[in-house]
Amino acid sequence: MTQFKFSKRVPADGTDAVGAILKAAADPQIISFAGGLPAPELFPVKEMKAAVDKVFATHGQEAMQYGAAKGVTALRELIQHHVKEKENVDAELDNVLVTTGSEQVLDLVGKAFVNPGDTVLVEQPTYLCALDVFKTYGANFAGVEMDERGMKMDALEEALKSRPNTKLVYTVPNFQNPTGRTMALDRRQKLAELAAKYDVYVLEDNPYGEIRFAGQHVPAVKSFDKTGHVFYMSTFSKTLAPGFRLGWLVADADVVNKLTVLKQSADLHTDNLVQYAVAQFFADNDVDAHVREISDLYGKRKQLMADGIKQYFPAGVKYTDPEGGMFLWVEVPGVDDTVELFKECLKHNVAFVPGDPFFAGKPQPGAFRLNYSNAPEDKIKAGMKQLGEALQDAVAGK
């Protein structure tokens, strides 16, 4: 049998631990809080069909032809105005790049900036797919401690001082994946200052920011950036449709131009029809009302989940209380192996994502992520009871 000589970028073991977990959780008998999926019943199918029909009537040939690598102008203009209105981020059209999902932003930034051996500083824990991407380009990681106000800036500055080869700081400041925490305003200002002071880049990932069901909006880190060190990325996946694979980057024009060249060699350009359709959807619909509907539903589901934790989980369990987004984070004291805990919970027909893959370094035992956006209310009620029973058994050593 052929022994394939893969590049050093390919993981040596070839395993997909998270994929295996999600596959196990996909059993129809399992109530799964594992995936990070939006609520499909709120996808604007009818309105989007109308938008697509209008696009074919008015821009059919352009939508079906090759297009510009930076994206359809109408959509880039929409994003330009969107980030100003929602995040107080001033951008010219040359600062906007449309991508094939926000995952492509991670890949392009990793490819453009991370050399083998460069340090990437990440929140501890952080988004697992970002770790996978930057690892592909040879990054070394250092985790920065968090609390309920997000990444701690004193810890970040200590990390920057002790690791002079740091190239990038990656953060999800709003309703973070996996913890649901939000970075405080003063820390956002400080992060922008530290980026300039230590000449490092900040990749600000904001996929969930609009889905707020409590508290007050906090402006983007990018809004405090005076030197171009902060790159802002987001997506339409959480507010419209993840299947459209539509994300974007707002950054210095030189950065956008370099990433555009790299994008051309990856996919030439993002799907034109989807870009035109989203621009048309925004023109024809009250998108803010649509996002409020999403936020209201997720807020109710989060509260049901929190109520279930209080009612059924063992004493001493800690959990985050997000003001938006799709996830909360649970810490169960006395558990040494979270993957084994996951397997035990599957026996109770309920699933979560173990915390281990979210850590750049040593994982925190007994920590795991729960998703509340994708489960109907009856499933949340039943699943939290089953999960509580499983945890009670695990803590009791049964």
N, C-alpha and C positions, 0 to 999 in steps of 0.2 A: 504494500500500500504506500502511496506517495506521501512523503514527509514534506509538507508545504513549508517554505521558508518565508514566513510572514515578517513584516517590518517590526521594529522595536516598539512602534506605536500600538500594536495589537496586544491586548492583555494576554499574558503568557498562559493563564489557566483556561481562558476561553469561556469562563462561566458567566452566567447572568443571574446573580443571586436574587436581585429584585424581581426579574422576570419570573423566576421560579416561585417566588412568594405570591406574585399577582396571579400566576396560573393556578396555584393552589386555592387562592381566594375566589377564583372565578366559578367554582362549583356552585350550581344553582341552589344547592342545599345550604350554602354558606351565606350568612349575612355579612357582607364585606364593607368595612370602613377603610379599606386599604388603598384603593385607587384615588387619584387626584382628579376626578372627573366632575365637570359641571352638571347641573340638573338638565337633562335633555328635554324635559317637558317645557322648559322656558326658551328653547331655541326658536327664534322668530321665523319659522319655516315659510309661512304664507307670505309674510312681508319680504323675505329674501327672494322668494320665487318671483314676486312682482318686480323687485329690483333687477333680477337677472333678465327677466323678459324685456324690461325697459332698456337694459344695456344692449341686448341683442338688436333691439330696434334702432338704437341710436349710435352704438359704437361696436357693432358686430364684427366688422372687419378688423378694427384695431385690437379688439379683445382676442381674436383668434390668430393674430400675427405675432411674430417675435416682438419683444418690447425692450425698453431701456432697463439696464441692470439696476439702476437706482430705484426704479419703480414708476408706476403711473403717476403723472404729475398731479392729477386731481386728488389722488389719495395722499401723496406727500404734502400737498397744501392742507388737506384736512388734518393730518398729523401735526403739521406746523402750528395750526390754530388750536388744535386740541391740547397740546402740551402747554401753550401759553395760557389758555383758559383754565385748565385743570391744575397745572403744576407751577404756574408762574415761570416757565422756562422760555426765554427768548431764543428763537431759532429762525435762521434764514432757510430757504428751500435747500440750499447746498449742504445744510447740516443734517438732512433727513435721508435715511436709507431704509427702504422697505425690504424685508427679509422673509424667507420661507420659514415662518414660525420664529419665536424668540430663541429657540434652540440654535438656529443658525447664527444668531448674534454671538452666542457663547463660543461657537466654533470659529467664527471669523476673528473675534477678538483674541482667542487663544492662539490661532494660527499667526496673527499679525504681531502679537506682542510677547508671547511666552516662548523663551528659549529653554532648552533643556538645562535644568538646574536653577532656573529663576524661581523665586518664592512667590506664591500667591497666598495672601492672607484671607481667611474666610471666617464667617461666624461659626461658632461651635455650639450646636450643630448647624449644617447648611444644606442647601439643595443638592441632592445626591448626583443629579445629572451634570451639574456644573463641575463637581469633583471629577466625574468621569471624563468630561471634555478636556479640562486643563491637564489632567494626568496624561492624556494622549499626547500632549505637546511637551511632556517632560517636566512639568511643574513639580516643585516641592511645596508642600502645604504647611501652614501653621494656623492653628485654630485660635480665634480671639474670643475670650469669654463674653457671654451675654448675661443680662438680667432682664427683668420685665420691661425695661426701657430700651432694649435693644443692645447692639454691640457697645461694649464699654470703651470709651475713648482713651482712658488712661492705659488700659491693657493694649489697645491698638498702638498707641505711641511707643510703649515699651517694645512691642514686637517690631515696629519700624526701626527703632534704634538698634536693636540686637540683630536685625537681618537686613543689612545694607543692600543686598541683592534683590530686595522685594520689588517686583514689577507691577503688581496688581493687587487691589483690594476688592473683593467681591462681596456685595451685600444685597439682601432682599429686605428693604427697610419697612415695607408695609405688609402686615399680616404674614410674617415670614413663613416660608416653607422650610422646615416642618413645624415650627413652634407656634405660629400665629402671632408672634410678638411684633410690636411696632416701635421703630426707633424714634426717640424723643426729639423735639425740635432743636434743642441746644446741641445734641450730639450730631445732628445732621450738619449744623453750621460748623462744628468742630471738625467733622470728617472732611469737609471741603477745604478747611484751613490746613489740616494735616497733609492732604494730598499735595497741595502746593508747596508746603514747607519741606516735605521729604521727596518731592518730585516723583510721586507714584501715581498710577492711574486708579480711578475708582470706577468699577462697573456696577452701576445702580440698576438692579433688576426689579421692575415694578409690574408684575403681571396681575396682581390682585387689588391694587390701590383703590380702584373705583368701587369695589364691593365692600362698602362700609355700612354697617348697621348699628353702630354705636359710636359715641365719642365725636371728636372734631378732626377734620382733615388736616394733615400736616404736609407742608410743601416739600417738594422733592429736594434731595441733596443737590441735584443739578442746579436748582434755583439759586443756590449760594455759591456756585462755582464761578470764579472770576478769571481763572487761568486756563480753562479748557481741559483740566485734568479729570473731570467727571464725564463719563459716557452714560447716557440714559437709555434704557431699553424697556420695551413693553410689548404688548400683544393684544390681538382681538380674540384670543382663544377663550378667555374667561367671561367676556361680555357678549360675544356673538356666537362663535362656533370654533371649537378646537380643530375640527376637521378641515377648516379652510387653510390652516398652516400659514397664518399671516401675522408677522411681527414687525418691529421697527427699532431703529437706533437713531438717537439724536446725539451728535458729537461734533467736534471741530471738523471743518470742511476737509482738512488734510487727512484726518482719520477716515472720514466717510469715503474719500476718493481711493485711499489704499484698500479699504475693505471692499469697495465696489469691484476693484480689479480681482481680488481674491474670490469674490462671489461669482464673477463671470466665469471663472475656471471651475466653479463648483456646479452651477445650475443655469448659467446665462442670465436668467431673471426669474422672479417669482411669478406665479400664475396670474396672467393678465385679467382673465374673466373675474376671478375672485376680487382682485383689486378694484376693478371698475364697479363690481356689484356692491362692495362695502361702501365705496364712496357714494353710490346711488342710494343705498339704504340709509345712510346718515342724512342725505338731502331730503328724503321722503318721510322720515319717521322721527318720533320723539325718543331719541336714544337715551336721554337722561331718565325718562319714565321707565323704559325697559330695564335699565340698570337698577333703578329703585326697586322694581319688582323682584329682580334677582336678589338684591341685598335684603329685602324684607323676608323672603323665603329662607335664605341662608341664616338670617338672624334667629328665626323661629327654630330651625333645625339645630343650630348651635346650642340654643338654650335647652332644648330637649336632651341633647347629649350631656350637657353640664348637669342637668337635673338627674340623669341616669347615673352619672359618676357619684354624685352626692348620695344617692339612694342605695346603690348596689356595690360600689367599690370598697375594698378594704380600708380600714382607718389608716391614716398617714399618707395616702396617695396624694400626690401633687399634680395639678394640671393648670395649663394656661387658660386665660379667659379672653380670647381675641375679640377685637372690636369690628372685625371684618374678615374677608377672605374665606378660606375653605378648610382650614385645619386647626386642630388643637393638639397639644403635646402632653403626654401623661408620663409621670415618673412613679414607679412602684418600688418602694424600698424593700430590700431583702431578696430581690431577684438577681441572680448571678448571670443567667444566660437568657437573653431576650428572644433569641431564635427558638430555643426550646420552649419558652413561654408561648410563642406564636403557635408552635405545633400543638401544644396543649389546648390552646383556645380553639384551634380548628376542630378538635374533638367535641367542643361545645357548639360547633357550627357558627363560629364568628371569627372575623379576621381583622387584623390591623397591619401596618408596616412596622417591623422592628426598627429601633432607632439606629442600629449599628451602621448601615450604609450612609447615614447622614453626617458621620464624624470623619474629619480629616485625620485625626489621630486615634487615640484609644477611646473606644465608645463608652458611653455611660450605661451601665447595666440597669435593666428594668425600665428603660425609656422607650416609648413608641409613639407613632403618629396616628391620629384618627382623622378621617375625612367625614364631614357632615353634609357636604353639598349634594352628594349623589344619592343619598338614601332617603326614601319616603319616610314620613313621620312614624308609621306603624313599624317599619323595619328598625328605626332608631330605638324606639321603645323596647321592642323585643330583643334587639341585638345588645343593647346596653345591659339588660338583665342577664343575658347569657354570658356576656363578657365579664360582668361582675362576679358571677358564679365561678367562672374559670379562674379569675384572679384570686378569689377567696380560697379556692382549692390549692392554687399554686403557692400562695403565701403560707397556707397551713401545712404545706409539704405533702399533700395527698397525691 
